[in-house]
Amino acid sequence: MAVLTGGSETTTATAWWKTAIKWICGIEKQVQLTAHQKAQMTSLDEVPFYRTLCSVNALALMAVAVFFCAFFA
């Protein structure tokens, strides 16, 4: 990576193929995250209501699937 200085701005020039790969993958810019933001993004905390709702939905879908398998077997 070469750093080009033009006037008061400092821009970073990358190879064209790296820019193309980043564009195809949807990575336009890389944002620096703070430690708090990183901890929040990697946290496994769950809201109890949504955890229960997801479990109830999973049980209902499994019951429907078992019913259809038994009915059409």
Helices and strands as residue ranges (DSSP letters): E 2-6, E 9-13, H 16-25, H 35-41, H 48-72
